[in-house]
Amino acid sequence: MITLEAVYLLMGAMLSGVTVVNARDTSNPRRWRSTLFWALWALLFLAGSHLPHALSGVIMLAMVATASAGLGQGTRESSTAAARAESALRLRHRLFAPVLVVPVATYAGSVLLKGLVVNGAPLIPAAQVTQVALGLATVLGLLTALLVIRPPANAPVVEARRLLDSVGWAAVLPQALAALGAVFAAAGVGQAVSTLATTYLPLGTPLAAVIAYGVGMALFTMVMGNAFAAFPVMTAGIGLPLVVQQHGGDVVIVTAIGMLSGFCGTLMTPMAANYNIVPAALLELEDRHAVIKAQIPTALILLVANIALMALFAFRVRV
């Protein structure tokens, strides 16, 4: 059986390679801090499922302390800027092939691998098919890149290190914030949100409940920095008890569009540093919030559209 553990091991292997490259790169003025940070993260992926929860927490605190002290950035690259420019001119649109392979293979895998049985047991647990398919698709995308670009053998790990050094500690945010959302849900924050919403907001109609859920997902995502962190809280607080149970909304439509509403918030917040602040740094933009400013109009239009779609298709009665 292929489980998420296989994906964790792939991530751990990649981060282990990043750790080794950092340790050997004397151009990084803080190479040992960077080495320690990525090594600790690699350890969590490689052995986190088998470590006591308290020890995993200690490792996370050590990562925070290391990042707070400041991470460095080396200058080692797998090829020169001139070689990369020549390669881009030669390959042109073929450069997009590895990128396109990932979503196509993920979708195909999530459809074809679902329900696949080997020796009387499912090949992949039903709840993990999409995540495992994404992991397999990423490997396929890497192999495609190696075939199309034909880079030096060490290019994948060296360039992974270069990208992670540019992103820094913000690379950990999606994983950390998703875990934080689960903690909030377990702590009863969703129930508190539900109580506040029903007490102070007029949610007597399906449309009002949909607006509260959609806008709430976007706003809470802006605070948390990640829709995956906001989803369990807002869905437990408003989506399920009000939109679905009280007003009879279709749970699949409500939750799917609710998540999309959360992504609208991702486009508008610096808390989503890995999406909005890091690209500005990589593009060397003078305004570190330039990406967010460019995305706000689109995000607001999409949020209104998501709310309208949920109101139109989630109910069998008129709103």
C-alpha positions as CSV (number, residue, x, y, z in Angstrom):
1,M,0.0,0.0,0.0
2,I,1.3,3.5,-1.0
3,T,0.5,6.0,1.8
4,L,1.4,9.6,2.5
5,E,4.5,8.2,4.3
6,A,6.0,7.7,0.9
7,V,5.5,11.4,0.0
8,Y,7.0,12.4,3.4
9,L,10.1,10.3,2.6
10,L,10.4,12.0,-0.8
11,M,10.2,15.4,0.9
12,G,12.7,14.3,3.5
13,A,15.1,13.0,0.8
14,M,14.9,16.3,-1.0
15,L,15.5,18.3,2.1
16,S,18.4,16.1,3.1
17,G,20.0,16.9,-0.2
18,V,19.4,20.6,0.4
19,T,21.1,20.2,3.8
20,V,24.2,18.6,2.3
21,V,24.5,21.3,-0.4
22,N,24.3,24.0,2.3
23,A,26.9,22.3,4.5
24,R,29.3,22.1,1.6
25,D,28.7,25.7,0.3
26,T,31.4,27.9,1.9
27,S,29.9,31.0,0.1
28,N,27.0,31.0,2.5
29,P,28.1,33.2,5.5
30,R,25.6,31.4,7.7
31,R,25.8,28.0,6.2
32,W,25.7,26.1,9.5
33,R,22.5,27.8,10.6
34,S,20.9,27.0,7.2
35,T,22.2,23.5,7.4
36,L,20.7,23.0,10.8
37,F,17.3,24.5,9.8
38,W,16.9,22.3,6.7
39,A,18.2,19.2,8.5
40,L,15.6,19.6,11.3
41,W,12.9,19.9,8.7
42,A,14.2,16.9,6.9
43,L,14.1,15.0,10.1
44,L,10.5,15.8,10.7
45,F,9.6,14.4,7.2
46,L,11.7,11.4,7.5
47,A,10.9,10.3,11.1
48,G,8.1,12.6,12.3
49,S,5.5,9.9,12.1
50,H,7.5,7.8,14.5
51,L,8.7,10.5,16.9
52,P,6.8,11.4,20.1
53,H,4.7,14.5,19.6
54,A,6.6,16.4,22.3
55,L,9.9,15.8,20.5
56,S,8.4,17.0,17.2
57,G,7.3,20.1,19.0
58,V,10.9,20.6,20.4
59,I,12.3,20.2,16.8
60,M,9.8,22.9,15.6
61,L,10.9,25.2,18.4
62,A,14.5,24.6,17.4
63,M,13.7,25.5,13.8
64,V,12.0,28.8,15.0
65,A,15.1,29.6,17.1
66,T,17.4,28.9,14.2
67,A,15.3,31.0,11.7
68,S,15.1,33.8,14.3
69,A,18.9,34.0,14.4
70,G,19.0,34.5,10.7
71,L,19.4,32.1,7.8
72,G,22.0,32.7,5.1
73,Q,22.0,32.3,1.3
74,G,24.8,30.7,-0.7
75,T,25.8,31.6,-4.3
76,R,26.5,28.1,-5.6
77,E,24.5,27.3,-8.8
78,S,24.3,24.3,-11.1
79,S,24.9,26.5,-14.1
80,T,25.8,30.0,-15.0
81,A,23.3,32.7,-15.8
82,A,24.5,32.8,-19.4
83,A,24.0,29.0,-19.8
84,R,20.5,29.3,-18.4
85,A,19.7,32.1,-20.8
86,E,21.0,30.0,-23.8
87,S,19.0,27.0,-22.6
88,A,15.8,29.0,-22.3
89,L,16.2,30.4,-25.9
90,R,16.9,26.9,-27.2
91,L,14.1,25.1,-25.5
92,R,11.5,27.9,-25.6
93,H,8.0,26.6,-24.9
94,R,9.2,23.1,-24.1
95,L,10.3,24.5,-20.7
96,F,6.6,24.5,-19.7
97,A,6.3,20.7,-20.2
98,P,7.5,19.6,-16.8
99,V,5.3,22.2,-15.1
100,L,2.2,21.1,-17.0
101,V,2.9,17.4,-16.3
102,V,2.3,17.9,-12.6
103,P,-1.3,19.0,-12.6
104,V,-2.3,16.7,-15.5
105,A,-0.7,13.7,-13.8
106,T,-2.2,14.6,-10.5
107,Y,-5.7,14.7,-11.9
108,A,-5.2,11.5,-13.9
109,G,-3.7,9.7,-10.8
110,S,-6.5,10.9,-8.5
111,V,-9.0,9.4,-11.0
112,L,-7.3,6.3,-12.1
113,L,-5.8,5.2,-8.8
114,K,-9.0,5.7,-6.8
115,G,-10.4,2.3,-5.9
116,L,-7.5,0.4,-7.4
117,V,-7.1,-2.9,-5.6
118,V,-4.0,-5.1,-5.4
119,N,-4.1,-8.5,-3.7
120,G,-7.5,-7.7,-2.2
121,A,-6.3,-4.4,-0.6
122,P,-6.5,-0.8,-1.9
123,L,-3.3,0.3,-3.5
124,I,-3.7,3.8,-1.9
125,P,-6.0,4.7,1.0
126,A,-9.1,6.4,-0.4
127,A,-8.6,9.5,1.8
128,Q,-5.1,10.0,0.5
129,V,-5.4,9.4,-3.2
130,T,-5.1,13.0,-4.3
131,Q,-2.0,13.7,-2.1
132,V,-0.2,10.6,-3.2
133,A,-1.1,11.3,-6.8
134,L,0.5,14.8,-6.4
135,G,3.6,13.2,-5.0
136,L,3.9,10.8,-7.9
137,A,3.1,13.5,-10.4
138,T,5.9,15.7,-8.9
139,V,8.4,12.8,-9.5
140,L,7.1,12.5,-13.0
141,G,7.5,16.2,-13.5
142,L,11.1,16.0,-12.3
143,L,11.9,13.2,-14.7
144,T,10.3,15.1,-17.5
145,A,12.5,18.1,-16.7
146,L,15.6,16.0,-16.7
147,L,14.7,14.6,-20.1
148,V,13.7,17.9,-21.7
149,I,16.4,20.2,-20.2
150,R,19.2,17.7,-19.6
151,P,20.8,19.6,-16.8
152,P,23.8,18.5,-14.7
153,A,23.1,15.6,-12.5
154,N,23.3,17.7,-9.3
155,A,21.0,20.4,-10.7
156,P,17.7,19.3,-9.0
157,V,19.1,19.4,-5.5
158,V,21.4,22.4,-6.0
159,E,18.5,24.5,-7.5
160,A,16.1,23.2,-4.8
161,R,18.6,24.6,-2.3
162,R,18.9,27.9,-4.1
163,L,15.1,28.3,-4.2
164,L,14.6,27.3,-0.6
165,D,17.4,29.7,0.5
166,S,15.6,32.5,-1.4
167,V,12.3,31.6,0.3
168,G,13.8,31.0,3.7
169,W,11.7,30.0,6.7
170,A,8.5,31.0,4.8
171,A,8.7,27.6,3.0
172,V,7.5,26.0,6.2
173,L,4.4,28.2,6.4
174,P,1.9,26.1,4.5
175,Q,2.6,23.0,6.6
176,A,2.7,25.0,9.9
177,L,-0.5,26.9,9.2
178,A,-2.4,23.8,8.1
179,A,-1.5,22.2,11.4
180,L,-2.5,25.3,13.2
181,G,-5.9,25.2,11.6
182,A,-6.4,21.6,12.9
183,V,-5.3,22.7,16.3
184,F,-7.8,25.6,16.3
185,A,-10.6,23.3,15.2
186,A,-9.8,20.8,18.0
187,A,-9.7,23.6,20.5
188,G,-13.3,24.6,19.7
189,V,-12.5,27.9,17.8
190,G,-15.1,26.9,15.2
191,Q,-17.8,26.7,17.9
192,A,-16.8,30.1,19.2
193,V,-17.0,31.5,15.6
194,S,-20.5,29.9,15.2
195,T,-21.7,31.5,18.5
196,L,-20.5,34.9,17.5
197,A,-21.9,34.7,14.0
198,T,-25.4,33.6,15.1
199,T,-25.4,36.2,17.9
200,Y,-24.4,39.3,16.0
201,L,-25.1,38.6,12.4
202,P,-28.6,38.3,10.7
203,L,-28.2,34.8,9.2
204,G,-31.8,33.8,8.9
205,T,-31.7,33.3,5.1
206,P,-29.5,31.0,3.0
207,L,-28.0,33.9,1.2
208,A,-26.9,35.7,4.4
209,A,-25.3,32.5,5.7
210,V,-23.5,32.0,2.4
211,I,-22.1,35.5,2.4
212,A,-21.0,35.1,6.0
213,Y,-19.3,31.8,5.2
214,G,-17.6,33.1,2.0
215,V,-16.4,36.4,3.4
216,G,-15.5,34.7,6.7
217,M,-13.3,32.2,4.8
218,A,-11.5,35.0,3.0
219,L,-11.0,37.2,6.1
220,F,-9.8,34.3,8.3
221,T,-7.5,33.2,5.5
222,M,-6.0,36.7,5.5
223,V,-5.4,36.4,9.2
224,M,-4.0,32.9,9.1
225,G,-2.2,33.2,5.8
226,N,-3.5,29.9,4.5
227,A,-7.0,28.7,3.4
228,F,-6.2,25.2,4.7
229,A,-5.8,26.7,8.2
230,A,-9.0,28.7,7.9
231,F,-11.1,25.9,6.4
232,P,-11.6,23.6,9.4
233,V,-12.5,26.6,11.7
234,M,-14.9,28.4,9.4
235,T,-16.5,25.3,8.1
236,A,-17.1,23.9,11.6
237,G,-18.3,27.3,12.7
238,I,-20.5,28.5,9.8
239,G,-20.3,26.3,6.8
240,L,-21.7,23.0,8.2
241,P,-24.0,24.2,11.1
242,L,-25.6,27.1,9.2
243,V,-25.2,26.8,5.5
244,V,-25.5,23.0,5.3
245,Q,-27.5,21.8,8.3
246,Q,-29.8,24.8,9.0
247,H,-30.5,25.9,5.4
248,G,-30.0,22.6,3.6
249,G,-27.0,23.5,1.4
250,D,-25.2,20.7,-0.6
251,V,-22.2,19.9,1.5
252,V,-19.9,19.1,-1.4
253,I,-20.7,22.4,-3.3
254,V,-20.6,24.4,-0.1
255,T,-17.2,23.1,1.1
256,A,-15.6,23.2,-2.4
257,I,-16.6,26.8,-3.1
258,G,-15.9,27.7,0.5
259,M,-12.3,26.7,0.0
260,L,-12.1,28.7,-3.2
261,S,-13.4,31.7,-1.2
262,G,-10.5,31.2,1.2
263,F,-8.0,31.3,-1.6
264,C,-9.3,34.8,-2.5
265,G,-8.1,35.8,0.9
266,T,-4.7,34.2,0.2
267,L,-4.3,36.7,-2.7
268,M,-4.7,39.7,-0.4
269,T,-2.5,39.1,2.6
270,P,1.2,39.4,3.5
271,M,0.6,36.5,5.9
272,A,0.8,34.2,2.8
273,A,4.4,35.2,2.6
274,N,5.5,32.2,0.5
275,Y,2.9,33.2,-2.2
276,N,2.9,37.0,-2.0
277,I,6.1,38.3,-0.4
278,V,8.7,35.8,-1.6
279,P,7.8,36.3,-5.3
280,A,8.3,40.0,-4.9
281,A,11.7,39.3,-3.4
282,L,12.6,36.8,-6.1
283,L,11.6,39.3,-8.8
284,E,13.5,42.0,-7.0
285,L,10.5,44.4,-6.9
286,E,11.0,47.6,-5.1
287,D,7.6,47.4,-3.4
288,R,7.4,44.1,-1.4
289,H,3.6,44.3,-1.4
290,A,3.4,44.9,-5.2
291,V,2.1,41.3,-5.8
292,I,-0.7,41.7,-3.3
293,K,-1.7,45.1,-4.7
294,A,-1.9,43.6,-8.2
295,Q,-4.0,40.7,-7.0
296,I,-6.6,42.5,-4.9
297,P,-9.1,43.5,-7.7
298,T,-9.1,39.9,-9.1
299,A,-9.5,38.5,-5.6
300,L,-12.5,40.6,-4.8
301,I,-14.2,39.8,-8.1
302,L,-13.5,36.1,-7.6
303,L,-14.9,36.3,-4.0
304,V,-18.2,37.8,-5.2
305,A,-18.4,35.2,-8.0
306,N,-17.8,32.3,-5.5
307,I,-20.5,33.6,-3.2
308,A,-22.9,33.9,-6.1
309,L,-22.1,30.4,-7.3
310,M,-22.6,28.9,-3.9
311,A,-25.9,30.7,-3.5
312,L,-27.1,29.5,-6.9
313,F,-26.0,25.9,-6.8
314,A,-25.9,24.8,-3.2
315,F,-29.6,25.0,-2.5
316,R,-32.7,23.4,-4.0
317,V,-34.8,26.3,-2.9
318,R,-34.7,29.9,-3.8
319,V,-32.5,32.2,-1.7
